[in-house]
């Protein structure tokens, strides 16, 4: 019985972590949407491509983030 309860708690915790990561990635994806919508900067465009990849990554089991160097890494 203890094993089952621990397993359920672990699954709930994992689901909570996934929701938290999804929220964080969505917040990152749309954080500067209004400011970037009319820009032509190639740096901004590269960041948006990376943010789009992050959004696609939401459907995968691995979690991703944009690090300080604006590159994607698995967390």
HELIX and SHEET records of a PDB file:
HELIX    1   1 UNK A    2  UNK A   30  1                                  29    
HELIX    2   2 UNK A   33  UNK A   36  1                                   4    
HELIX    3   3 UNK A   42  UNK A   57  1                                  16    
SHEET    1   A 2 UNK A  64  UNK A  66  0                                        
SHEET    2   A 2 UNK A  72  UNK A  74 -1                                        
END                                                                             
